[in-house]
Amino acid sequence: MNYSPEAAFQSIEEIKSMQEIKLQETIAYLNTYSPFYREFFSKARFNPSGIKTMEDLGVIPVTIKEDLQQRNEDFLCVPRNKIIEYSSTSGTLGNPVSIMLTENDLQRLACNEYASFVSADGSVNDVYQLMLTLDRQFMAGMAYYMGIQKLGAGIIRLGPGVPSLQWETILRLKPTAIVTVPSFIIKLINYAAEHKIDINSTTVKKAICVGENIRNTDFTLNPIGKNITDAWNIKLYSTYASTEMQTAFTECSECRGGHLQPDLVIVELLDEMNKPVKAGEPGEVTITTLGVEGMPLLRYKTGDICMYDDTPCACGRNSLRLSPVVGRKKQMIKFKGTTLYPPALFDLLHEMEDVIDYVAEVYSNEMGTDEVLIYIVPVDYSETCNRKIRANLQARLRVSPHIKYITEEEIKKIQMPEGVRKIIRFIDRRD
């Protein structure tokens, strides 16, 4: 294997040339070993050997989530006895699918996260406290663990939740960094305030943020990112990944988007017609994995809407950068004439001092149009609090969603039902 964090520092021309060589190798591999893609190429009357350049990618039909769900096993390119790790997607956009990895794939995954931690100013002198699950077929936790190992830094495997245990461990073992979802950092901050812990005197100086946005699309801090840094003097690094691509886009110290690892993945941002969008325009993240042995993917549409910047970064890397996720394609809400993505709604709710916690639910009414219900844990149940919350939502959204006030106990049951690995903040009940 030949993967290196230095790949992103090559010139734009060198990156393109390298990716074109790897693309040709990937397509030849799929045509030889993938039952799904052999049939895919045949039905499309597509000549795999005709793909030579990045520009040629556009003639290949895209692969979608439903393909993986319906024909999961047909994407496997190796015998079952070569598989040593079974991961699964979270099921955000439907039924989860299995992603099967060989030993080489696991090593590639480790290289990916090693490069990510290097990008986020990690070093052998760091000690990372992992506040993520390492079980339940969850690739992310395992990937972070392997990447930190490859970096040579220290690892504290504590798992998610339990602010009291997290703080006891921080104070006792003195990690320099934490890896967690941003909303949990808020819980750590609140716990510290309640228990008189001076967070800025601790050893933690940075956080690798996963699963939730900490920045707006212009890379300024969003409400949750600002709430964190206003209270805790730590450096935040955002990272974006998916189980299917087995690769991450992670910020550098410039915090101007997540860097592509060009030796591991090709990324396109496509519009509704599967045409490339321009830099700064929203498009669906579409990936072609490079170097994956077990289940490689070609022009796979992730469902995530982002923007990109292809100008060189001040850090010296020349690889493309992705913005924070604008939203999920299938989660777009058309509510009373307003287009709304859940992340924008979450940012608004995070800003509201009268809201402790929340879950948004969308469903179809009798007319077949979208309705939005927000479960809210308010600071108090007074009419004054209710009026403030409703007025704020109306003013910012220009429409009035339905609101149901519930307790913290009730919302925990909605956010973390049995068997779920990630906190649920959005429920889609549309037909």
C-alpha positions in Angstrom: 0.0 0.0 0.0 1.2 3.5 -0.8 -0.9 6.0 1.2 0.6 9.1 2.7 -0.6 12.4 4.3 1.9 14.1 2.0 -0.2 13.3 -1.1 -2.4 16.4 -0.6 0.8 18.6 -0.8 1.5 17.6 -4.3 0.7 20.0 -7.1 -2.8 20.1 -8.6 -1.4 18.5 -11.8 0.4 15.7 -9.8 -2.8 15.0 -7.8 -4.9 14.7 -11.0 -2.4 12.4 -12.7 -2.1 10.2 -9.6 -5.9 10.0 -9.3 -6.3 9.1 -13.0 -3.9 6.2 -12.7 -5.7 4.9 -9.6 -9.1 5.4 -11.3 -8.1 3.2 -14.2 -6.9 0.6 -11.7 -10.2 0.7 -9.8 -12.4 0.3 -12.9 -10.3 -2.6 -14.1 -10.6 -4.2 -10.7 -14.4 -3.7 -10.6 -14.8 -5.1 -14.0 -12.9 -8.2 -13.0 -14.1 -8.9 -9.5 -17.4 -7.1 -8.8 -20.6 -8.9 -9.7 -22.6 -5.7 -9.4 -20.3 -3.6 -11.6 -19.7 -6.2 -14.2 -23.5 -6.3 -14.8 -23.7 -2.6 -14.4 -21.1 -2.0 -17.1 -22.7 -4.5 -19.4 -26.2 -3.1 -19.1 -24.9 0.4 -19.7 -22.9 -0.8 -22.7 -20.0 0.8 -21.1 -16.4 0.1 -22.1 -14.3 0.2 -18.8 -11.0 0.5 -20.7 -12.2 3.7 -22.3 -11.9 5.6 -19.0 -8.6 7.3 -18.9 -9.1 10.8 -17.3 -11.1 12.5 -14.6 -13.2 14.1 -17.3 -14.2 10.6 -18.6 -16.0 9.9 -15.3 -19.1 11.7 -16.4 -20.0 8.9 -18.9 -20.3 6.4 -16.1 -23.8 6.1 -14.5 -23.9 6.8 -10.8 -24.4 4.3 -8.0 -27.0 5.0 -5.4 -27.8 4.0 -1.8 -30.7 1.7 -3.0 -28.2 -0.3 -5.1 -26.2 -1.0 -2.0 -29.3 -1.9 0.0 -30.9 -4.2 -2.6 -27.7 -5.9 -3.8 -25.4 -5.6 -0.9 -23.5 -8.9 -1.4 -23.0 -8.3 -5.2 -20.7 -5.4 -4.4 -18.2 -7.8 -2.7 -15.1 -8.4 -4.7 -13.3 -11.0 -2.7 -14.2 -14.4 -1.2 -15.9 -14.3 2.2 -12.8 -15.9 3.9 -10.9 -12.7 3.0 -13.2 -10.5 5.1 -12.0 -9.8 8.6 -14.2 -6.9 9.6 -18.0 -6.3 9.1 -19.2 -2.7 9.5 -22.6 -1.3 8.8 -24.0 2.1 7.9 -26.1 3.9 10.5 -29.2 3.7 8.4 -29.8 7.5 8.3 -31.4 7.2 4.8 -33.1 3.8 5.1 -32.1 0.3 6.0 -28.4 -0.1 7.0 -26.0 -1.9 4.7 -23.0 -4.0 5.4 -19.5 -2.8 4.4 -17.0 -5.7 4.5 -13.3 -5.0 4.9 -10.2 -7.1 4.2 -7.0 -6.8 6.1 -5.7 -4.4 3.4 -8.9 -2.3 3.8 -8.3 -2.1 7.5 -4.8 -0.9 6.9 -6.1 1.6 4.4 -8.6 2.8 7.0 -5.8 3.3 9.5 -3.8 5.3 7.0 -6.9 7.4 6.3 -7.4 8.3 9.9 -3.7 8.8 10.5 -3.7 11.4 7.7 -6.8 13.0 9.3 -5.1 13.3 12.7 -2.0 14.7 11.0 -4.2 17.3 9.2 -5.8 18.2 12.6 -2.3 19.0 14.0 -2.0 15.7 15.8 1.3 14.3 17.0 3.0 11.5 18.9 2.8 13.7 22.0 -1.0 13.8 22.0 -3.3 11.7 24.2 -6.8 11.3 22.7 -9.9 10.5 24.8 -12.3 8.6 22.5 -15.9 9.4 23.4 -17.3 7.2 20.7 -18.5 3.6 20.5 -16.1 1.0 19.3 -18.8 -1.7 19.0 -22.1 -2.3 17.2 -20.4 -2.5 13.8 -19.5 1.2 14.1 -16.7 2.0 11.7 -15.9 5.5 12.9 -14.8 4.6 16.4 -12.6 1.7 15.2 -11.1 3.9 12.5 -10.2 6.7 14.9 -8.7 4.1 17.2 -6.5 2.7 14.5 -5.5 6.1 13.2 -4.4 7.3 16.6 -2.4 4.0 17.0 -0.7 4.7 13.6 0.1 8.2 14.7 1.8 6.8 17.8 -0.3 9.0 20.2 -1.9 7.8 23.4 -5.5 6.5 23.4 -8.1 6.5 26.2 -11.1 4.3 25.1 -13.9 5.6 27.2 -16.9 5.3 24.9 -19.8 7.7 24.6 -21.9 9.5 27.3 -21.6 9.8 31.1 -20.1 13.3 31.6 -19.1 12.5 35.2 -16.9 9.6 34.0 -15.5 11.6 31.1 -14.4 14.4 33.5 -13.0 12.0 36.1 -10.9 10.5 33.4 -9.8 13.8 31.9 -8.7 15.0 35.4 -6.9 11.7 36.2 -5.3 10.7 32.8 -4.8 14.2 31.4 -5.6 13.8 27.7 -4.6 16.6 25.3 -7.5 16.1 22.9 -11.0 14.6 22.8 -12.9 12.9 19.9 -16.7 13.3 20.2 -19.9 14.9 18.8 -20.1 18.6 19.4 -23.4 18.5 21.2 -21.8 16.2 23.8 -19.0 18.8 24.4 -21.8 21.2 25.4 -22.9 18.6 28.0 -19.3 18.4 29.3 -19.2 22.2 29.6 -22.5 22.3 31.5 -21.4 19.5 33.8 -18.2 21.2 34.5 -20.0 24.5 35.4 -22.3 22.6 37.7 -19.5 20.8 39.5 -17.0 23.8 39.6 -14.5 22.2 37.2 -12.2 24.8 35.7 -12.2 23.5 32.1 -9.6 26.0 30.8 -7.1 24.8 33.3 -7.3 21.2 32.1 -4.9 19.5 29.7 -7.5 19.3 26.9 -6.5 21.8 24.1 -8.4 20.5 21.1 -11.4 18.5 20.0 -12.0 16.4 16.9 -15.7 17.0 16.1 -17.6 14.3 14.4 -21.2 13.8 13.3 -22.4 17.4 13.6 -21.5 20.7 12.1 -19.5 23.2 14.0 -19.2 25.8 11.2 -21.4 27.5 8.7 -20.8 27.1 5.0 -18.6 30.3 5.1 -16.5 28.5 7.8 -17.4 30.8 10.6 -18.5 29.0 13.8 -22.1 28.1 13.9 -24.1 28.4 17.2 -22.9 25.2 18.7 -19.3 25.8 17.7 -19.4 29.3 19.2 -21.1 28.1 22.4 -18.2 25.6 22.8 -15.4 28.1 22.2 -17.0 30.9 24.2 -16.8 28.6 27.3 -13.8 26.4 26.5 -10.5 27.7 25.0 -9.9 24.7 22.8 -9.2 24.3 19.1 -12.0 22.6 17.1 -11.4 20.5 14.1 -14.3 19.2 12.0 -14.2 15.9 10.2 -16.7 14.4 7.7 -16.9 10.8 6.6 -19.2 7.9 5.7 -18.9 4.2 6.2 -19.3 3.6 2.5 -16.3 5.7 1.4 -14.0 4.4 4.2 -12.3 7.8 4.0 -12.5 11.1 5.9 -12.3 14.8 5.0 -10.7 16.6 8.0 -9.9 20.3 8.6 -6.4 21.6 9.0 -5.4 24.5 11.3 -6.8 26.9 8.8 -10.3 25.6 9.3 -11.4 26.3 5.8 -13.0 23.0 4.9 -12.2 19.3 5.1 -9.3 18.2 3.0 -9.6 15.5 0.4 -7.1 12.6 0.7 -6.5 12.3 -3.0 -4.8 8.9 -2.9 -7.8 7.4 -1.2 -10.9 8.8 -2.9 -12.1 10.8 -5.9 -15.0 13.2 -5.1 -17.5 14.9 -7.4 -20.2 17.2 -6.4 -23.2 16.7 -8.6 -26.5 18.4 -9.3 -30.0 16.7 -9.8 -29.0 15.8 -13.3 -25.7 14.3 -12.2 -23.7 17.1 -13.7 -20.8 18.7 -11.8 -21.5 21.9 -9.9 -19.2 24.8 -9.7 -17.0 25.7 -6.7 -19.1 27.3 -4.0 -22.4 25.8 -5.3 -24.2 23.0 -3.4 -24.0 19.5 -4.8 -24.4 15.9 -3.7 -21.1 14.4 -2.6 -20.4 11.5 -5.0 -17.3 9.3 -4.3 -15.1 6.8 -6.1 -13.0 4.9 -3.6 -9.4 4.2 -4.4 -7.5 1.2 -3.1 -10.5 -0.5 -1.5 -10.3 -4.3 -1.9 -13.5 -5.7 -0.4 -16.3 -3.4 -1.5 -15.0 -0.6 -3.8 -17.6 2.0 -5.0 -17.7 3.9 -8.3 -19.5 7.3 -8.5 -21.5 6.5 -5.4 -24.0 9.3 -4.4 -23.8 9.7 -0.6 -26.9 11.8 -0.1 -24.9 14.5 1.6 -25.1 18.1 0.1 -21.9 20.1 0.4 -19.9 22.8 -1.4 -16.3 22.6 -2.4 -13.2 24.9 -2.8 -10.5 23.8 -5.2 -8.0 26.6 -4.5 -4.8 25.9 -2.7 -5.0 26.1 1.1 -2.8 28.3 3.2 -1.6 25.1 5.0 0.2 24.1 1.8 -2.2 21.3 0.7 -3.6 21.5 -2.8 -6.3 19.0 -2.5 -10.0 19.9 -2.8 -11.8 20.9 0.4 -15.4 20.3 1.4 -17.7 22.6 3.3 -19.8 21.5 6.2 -22.7 19.4 5.2 -25.6 21.6 4.1 -28.0 18.8 4.5 -29.1 15.3 3.3 -30.7 15.2 -0.1 -33.6 13.0 1.1 -34.0 15.0 4.3 -34.9 18.3 2.5 -38.1 19.7 3.8 -40.6 21.6 1.8 -42.6 23.3 4.5 -45.3 25.9 3.6 -43.3 27.1 0.6 -40.0 27.2 2.5 -37.1 24.8 1.7 -35.4 23.7 4.9 -32.6 21.4 5.8 -32.4 19.9 9.3 -28.8 21.4 10.0 -30.2 24.9 9.6 -33.0 24.2 12.0 -30.6 22.6 14.5 -28.4 25.7 14.4 -31.4 27.9 15.2 -32.5 25.7 18.1 -29.0 25.6 19.5 -29.0 29.4 19.6 -32.2 29.6 21.6 -31.4 30.0 25.3 -34.9 28.8 26.2 -34.3 25.4 24.6 -32.4 22.7 26.5 -32.8 19.9 23.9 -34.8 19.0 20.9 -35.7 16.5 18.1 -37.3 17.5 14.8 -39.8 15.2 13.1 -41.2 15.6 9.6 -44.3 13.8 8.3 -46.9 14.0 5.5 -50.3 15.6 6.1 -53.5 14.5 4.4 -52.7 16.7 1.4 -49.3 14.9 1.0 -47.2 18.0 1.9 -44.6 18.2 4.6 -45.4 19.1 8.2 -42.8 19.7 10.9 -43.1 18.8 14.6 -40.4 19.8 17.0 -40.1 18.0 20.3 -38.6 20.6 22.7 -37.3 20.4 26.3 -37.7 24.0 27.4 -36.0 25.8 30.2 -39.4 26.0 31.8 -43.0 25.3 30.8 -44.3 28.8 31.3 -46.4 30.6 28.7 -43.7 33.3 28.5 -41.1 30.7 27.5 -43.6 29.2 25.0 -44.2 32.6 23.4 -40.5 33.3 23.1 -39.7 30.0 21.5 -42.6 30.2 19.0 -41.9 33.9 18.1 -38.2 33.1 17.5 -39.0 30.1 15.2 -41.5 32.2 13.3 -39.1 35.1 12.9 -36.2 33.0 11.7 -38.0 30.4 9.7 -40.8 32.6 8.4 -43.1 29.6 9.1 -44.4 28.1 12.3 -43.7 24.4 12.9 -45.7 22.4 15.4 -44.2 22.2 18.9 -44.6 19.5 21.6 -42.9 20.2 24.9 -41.5 17.1 26.7 -39.2 16.2 29.5 -35.5 15.4 29.4 -36.3 11.8 30.2 -38.8 11.6 27.3 -36.5 13.1 24.8 -33.6 10.7 25.8 -35.9 7.8 24.8 -36.5 9.4 21.4 -32.9 10.3 20.8 -31.4 7.0 21.8 -33.8 4.1 21.3 -32.5 0.5 21.7 -29.8 -0.5 19.3 -29.1 3.0 18.0 -25.5 4.2 17.8 -25.9 7.9 17.3 -28.1 10.5 18.9 -31.2 11.0 16.7 -32.2 14.6 16.1 -34.2 14.2 13.0 -37.0 11.7 12.3 -38.5 11.4 8.8 -42.0 9.8 8.8 -42.9 10.9 5.3 -44.5 8.3 3.0 
